[in-house]
Amino acid sequence: MARQRAAREHSCAVDDVRVREISPFVFMTDGCGVRSNYHCEMLSDVARCILEADQRPSQAPTP
């Protein structure tokens, strides 16, 4: 679930997104230069993942 959401939100191929469970229901995704944390759960038979944190690479200032 977290992998598909990260791929969609970051315009990244699903196969390019890695996922690691960092605590129960919390997953870190990493792919296409973006690392994100999602809290995933089932509510009323509907699965959902909510973005908790998004870390994009820093951009160098343009001269």
Secondary structure, DSSP 8 states (H G I E B T S, - for coil): -HHHHHHHHTT--GGG-EEEEEETTEEEEEETTEEEEEEEEEETTEEEEEEEEEE--------
